[in-house]
Amino acid sequence: MEKSFKDKIDEIIWDESTGAFQFPLLTIISFIYCLLTRARLLLYKAKILRSKKLPCPVISVGNITTGGTGKTPIVAALCHMLTAKGLSVVVLSRGYKRQSSGTKVVSDKNSVLLDVKEAGDEPYLLAKKCKGTPVIVGSDRFQSGTLAVKRFSPDLIILDDGYQHIKLKRDLDLLLFDAVRAMGSGRMLPRGPLREPKSSIRRADIIMIKGKGKLQQTHSFEQKTFTFNYAPTKLIDLAGYKSPGLNTLRGKKVLALSALASNESFYLSLVSCGAKIVETLSYPDHHWFLPTDIAHIKEYAKDLDLIITTEKDLVRLDPSDFSEFTVLALAIEARITNASDLLKIIESKLP
């Protein structure tokens, strides 16, 4: 499979034996970033900076590594579990790389109100997948939460990618890891994949690990730990409608198209459905596809049966660009081991 530019760069940056010599500037920047991050955490611990409290329980789903840990699928899974119990939930997201500013309501309990460019791909996808669950985007989560309480009176609020947003108090912190990628080199950004020092793991109430890998062999956690995996569920066409079953992929020659922080799970899911991955094209996470990208995709796919992408990437593709191609998204769900136990912990935080 073709390696993406990002994958190749990651290999160089995280190389333990040569990276520090090839990229001394990154090491310096990482050191400065680490100092600033620790200083910020100390200011909150000393209560010089203070977290704000909303009048309803808040659950944070986040990580301390860059991308690829399954935050959005877990948020969607939690929304479905909690609403099935009759609870009213609102999701708050920053709306990374959205083409709008300020605090925006992406969806209410009845419909999606913004398009993908205004909402950002992940909040838009959550709004589509979790119908009836309002989604709000904004960089200030307390402001977004205040709007959520005023407008929707939720039983609880879920922060998507909220681990670093300690400006808002939370009642439960779920910290996610990818078992294979683990903590990479163990260094801070940009020299390594860590957003915070490893010591920040202590702040978590629950650890959630995607898949099986070296993380379970090299790290033990004091917190209650759950594992989860991705399960392919269906195929979706460019118009957003469910297409023929997963058996459609069996034996088909496909181009795997993605713009994710980590592509491994996507490729493995395709292979598990019987697809023959002939070509791969990967772009930076949340990438907005340009006309040159579309031309490149078409060139790679011209002799293949299907273009298969992810749900998150599908919402950023224009159907008019692919009238002569069959483009489908592989929908997945996060399946949590002992999900009922996790639900009991969450319910214990409700008033």
N, C-alpha and C positions, 0 to 999 in steps of 0.2 A: 504493500500500500504506500502511496506517496505521502511523505511527511510534509506537514504544513510548515510555512515559514516560522510560525510561532513555536512549533514543536522543536524545530532545529535550533532556534535561538535559546529556548529553555534548556536544551541539552548542553549548550555552551555555557550559559550563565550558571547552571547548577552543577557543573563538573567540579567534583571535590578536589581533584589533583591539580587542575590547571586554571580553574576559573579566577581565583584570586590574583593570579599574575596577569592573565589576559584582560581582566576588567578591574583594575585597581580602583577606578573611579566609582564603580558600583559598590565596592566594599566600603568606601568612605561614605557614600550616600546612605547605604544601609545602616552604618553606625550612627549617623546623624538622625535618620528616621527612627531608629530604635530609641535613642535618647529622648526625642520629642514624644514618642508614644508612651514611654515609661513616665515622663514628666506629666503628661496629661492624665494618665491613670492615677498617679500619686495625688494630683490636685483633687480628683474626685474622691479618692480614699480619705484624704484629709478634710474633705467637705469645704474646701476653698471654692471648688466648682461643685454645684449641687444638681442632682438629678430631680426631675419634675415628675409628679405622680398624677396619673389619670384616675377618674372615679370608677374605673372598672378594671378587672384583671387584664394583664398584658403578658403575652407569650412571645418570646423572641426565638426565631429560627435563623441561625447564622453559622459562621465558621471563622477560623483564624488563618485559613489558607486561602489563596486566590482561586476562586471558582471551582466548578466541577465536583462539588460534594452533594448535590441533589437538593438544594434549598427549595427551589420552586416546586418540584414534585412532592416534597414533604409538606409544604404549605398547602398544596391542593389536597393531599391526602387528609391532613388535619381538618381542613374545611369540610370535606365530605363526612368525616367521622363525627364532627361536632354538630353539624347541621342535622345529621341523621338522628341525633339525640334531642332535636328540637331547640338547640341553642342558636342564638343570633350572633353572628360573627362578622367582623370587619377586618380586612387586610390592609395594612399600611406598607407602602413600598416607596423607595426613593425615586424609582422610575429612571434607572440609569440609561443614559444616552437618548432620552426622550427629546423631542424637538418642541418643548414647551417649558414654561417656567412657573414657579409658584406652586401652590397647593391646588390639586385638581381632583375631582371625583371622576374616576374612570368608569365606574358602574354603580348603579344603585340596586335595589332589590328586584327591579323589573327588567332592566336593559343595560347594554353597554353604551356609554355616552360619548366616549372619545375614540378616535381612530388610533392605530398602532403608533403612528409618529408622535402624536400628542401624549400618549400614555406611556410609551416604552414597550418593548416586546414582551418582557416577562409579566408586567402588570396587566397588559392587554390579554395575554394568554390566560392568566389566572381569572380574569373577568369572564372570559369565554368558557373556561372549564368549570368554574364554580358559580354557576348561575344562581342568582338569589343572594349571593354574598357580595356586599359592596366592597369595592377596591378604591383606595385613595392613594395618590402619589404626592410626594413633597419631601424636600430635604430636611425640614424640621418636623420630626415625627410627633413631637408634643402638639404642635399646631395642627397637624393632620389628625391626631387622636382627639383633640378638642372638637374639631369639626365632626369627626365620626360620632362622638358621644352626643353632640347637639342634634345631629341630623338623623342618626339611626338607632340610638340607645342600645348598643350591643351588649350582650352578656359578657363577651370578652373580645379582645383585639389581638391579632397576630401580626407581628413585625416580620416582614420578609427581609432577610439579610440585615438583621438588627443587632448582631452581637457587639459591634463597635459603637453603636449609638447609645452610649450609657447616659446621655443627657436625659433620656426617658427611663424612668424606673420600670422594671418588669417583675412579674411574679414568678416567672419560670423561664430559664435560659436553656434552650436546646442547642447544643454545639455539634455540628456535623463534620465528619471526616470521610474521605475516600480511602478505603483500606489499601488500595494499590499505590496511590500517589502518596499517601500518608502525610508526612510533613516535609517531604523533599529533602533538601540539604539541611533543614532546620534553621536556616538563616532568614533574616528579615528582608522585606522588599527594599530595593529591587534585586538584591544579590540572591535572594531565595524567595520562597513562596509565602512566608509568614506575614500576616498583617499585624500581629501582636506577638510579644514574647510568649514562649511556651508556658510560662508561669500563669498566663491569663486563662489557661484551661481550668484553673481552680474556681474561676468565677461561674462556671457552668453548673447547672443543676442536673442535666441529663446529657449523656453522650450518645450520638447516633452515628453508626458506621455503615457506609454503603459498601456492600460486597464483602469479600474475604481477601486478605492479602497480608503484607508484611506488617501493617499497623498492629494487628492482633498479636503478632509474634514479638514485636519490639516495644510495645507500650501497654501499660495497665492503667486503668482509670479507677479512681475512688468512687466516682458517681455511678448511679444506675445507668446501664448501657443497653441500648437496643441496636439491632442490626436491621438493614432493609436492602432490598434489591429492586431493580427495575423489571417490570413485566410488560412486554408488548401487548397491546389490547386491540388495536384496530388500525386501519389505514384511512387517511383523510385526504381528499383531493384539494385542489387549489381554491375551490369555491367554499371550502370549509365543511363539506358534507362527507359523511361516512362512505367509504368505497368498499369494494368486495373484500372478503376476509383475508386474513394474513397468509393463507395458502397461495394467494396471488403472487407472493414473492418467491415461492419455491422454484428453484432452477432458473430464475430470471437473472439476466446480466444487468447489473445496476451501477449507476454512478451514485456514490454516497456523498451528499452535499451537506456541509454543516458549518456553523459559525459559533462554536462553543468554546468554553474554557478547557474542556477535556473531551476528546472524541471517542475514547476507548469503549465506553458503555454503549454508545450509539452503534459502533461497528459490531460489537458482540451481539447486540440485539438483532441486527440485520441478519447476521450469520445464523443465529438461533432460529430465525424464521425461514431459513433455507435459501436466502438470497446469495447470489454469486457477485461479490464486490469486485468489479473489474477496474474501476477508477474511483479515486477519492479526491475531493476538493474541499479544503478546509480554510476558513477565514477567521480573523480575530473575533472574539466573543462580541455579540451584539452588532456585528457588522451590517451596515446598510449597503445593499448591493447596488453597484454602479453599472452603467451601460457596458463598460468594459468587462465587468465581472459576468454579466449575463451572456455576453458573446463568448467568453471563455467557457462558461458552463455548457453552452450549446455545442461548442466544438468538441468538448470531451464526451458529451452524451450522444452524439449523432448516430453512432452505430450500436447503441445499447438499447435495452428494452424499457428501462425505467430510470427516472431520477428520483431518488428517495432522500428525503431530508427530515428534519425534526419539526415538531409542532412549533417550537419557538422561532425557527427559521422560516417556516411556511408563511407566517403572518407578515413577513417582510418581503415576500415575493409578489410580483404583479402578474396575475393570470394572463394578461395580454402579451407578456413577454415570452410565453411558452405555449402558444396555441398549437404548435406542431409536435409537442412533446407530452408525455404522460408524467406528471410530477405528483408524487404522493408523499405525505408525511406519516412517519411511523409514530403513532401515539403510544405513550408508555404511562404506567402507574407505578408509584412507589408502594411496594408491599412490605409492611413493617412486621417483623417477628414480634409476637406477643403484643399486638396493637391494643388489645383490651386493657393490658396493664398500664400502657402509656396513657390511655384515655382516662383511667381511674386517677392517675397522678394529676392530670390536667383538671379533672372535675373537682379534685380536692382543693384547688385554688379558687374555685367559684364561691361567692358569698352564700 
